Structures are given as structure tokens and as C-alpha cells.
């Protein structure tokens, strides 16, 4: 609450610098910075906090008094007291009319300034939207799921002049049911008979003759 202005913060730092001057600490290296405990007691910490708060409060009150003095000085310069003593009724009416005319002028200026501020705020908002659009950081709208075929996607990308078909079944080979049944009914010979036939000298001779026939 008391540190909301710069002068109070500067005062608090000044108090801290004085406190550090009172209690100098040796330089710590390595793990000593984390293992060594503070030597300042709880009562001393409380006293330091109270000093900081009191100093900041004093600076804040002084700044508020200075602002009030500046405000009173400005009003005294810009709005002097009206000389109403010793004036007749006609002179008072003329003074009131003069004051009302000045009020109307000030209201017109205020209205013009407010209109300019609103216009500038709108321009700033539009520029911020454009910047966000350029960066791509705009909020995406909620999209609805729509079923679209591959042909429609290609037509939208390539245009209506190009005719492209994405029929995936057109390039598949047609296979009849009879062919699949023939592939399933393949005779499988006993591997034991083949091993017995190829064993011994006769088997080696057959293997040699077969290899020789392939070379020729």
C-alpha cells in the first residue's frame, strides 16, 4: 500500500542501505551461501520493517501535500475569485452571462478532445488487430466438421477444369474366388521323404547332376 509510488520505494531502499552499513556481512562462496543462516534476529527484522513502512508513509504524505499545494496554486492562477462585491444587478447579470459563455467554450473543447481520444483509441485497436493478424496470433473460430470426398478436395484445389478421380479401387487387380481356392489347395510333400532321398551317395549324385544341368 505504501510502496505504490517511487519516492516511497527510494526511501525504503535508503533505509535498507543504512541497515546494511550497520551490520556488514562477510563474503560467502560456494555452498556457504545456502547453508549459512542469517544472523539477524526476528525482533530486528520487525524493527527494520517498521522503519521502512514509517519512512515510506512519511514520504507519501509529503508528496500528497505537495500535490495539493500545486493544485491550489493552479486553480488560483486559472480561476481567480469573481469580483462580485459592489456590483449592481445589471453588472452581476453581465458577469454571469460572461461566465456561462466561457463554460460553453470549455465544454465544446472538452467534447472535441473526448472525440479525438475515442478516435485514437479505435485506430489503436484496429492497428493491434492488424498486427495480431500478421503474426498469426488471432483466435481461431470454432469450425464444424464436414465430410468431404477426396475428389471434391482436388476439385477445390485444382479447379473445375481439371478432372481428377481418386477412385482407389480402380487400380486394384480383380481376383476370382476360384483362383483363391486353387492357391489354397497346393500339395505339400513330406519333407522327411525328401531328406531320405537326398541322403547318402545317391542323393549327392542327384544334387551334382542337378547343379551340372543348371550350369549347362
C-alpha angles and dihedrals in degrees: 000000000000095000096063094107134056097241093057091050092051090050091051091051090049090055090049092052090052091049091050090051090054095052112031115193125211119245113265125207134190119353093347089086091065101033101044114087125221117266094209111106124226093250091053091049089051091050091051092050091050090050091051093049093047093049093047091048091051092050091047093052091048091051092049090052091051091051091051091051091050091049093050091047092051093049091048091054098042100033110036117185113274115250099236099146115105096009125136125231093262092049091050090051091050090049091050091049090050091050092048091051090051090049090053091051091050091048091052091051091048091051091050092049092049090050090051091049092051091048092050091048090053091050091049090050092050091049091050090052091050091050091050090049091052091050092046093236098128125127111265115230122239105267124206120228112246126183109233125175123231091248091056091050092051091047091052091049100041099030134240094290094069116072110204125170123203097189101148094189094058095079095045119111114245112234123190124222092240092059092053091051091051091052090051094051097062114144114243115202124215110267092208092066090051092052092050092047093051095046124096129019094310092055093049090049091053091050091049092049091048092051091046091052091052091052093051 
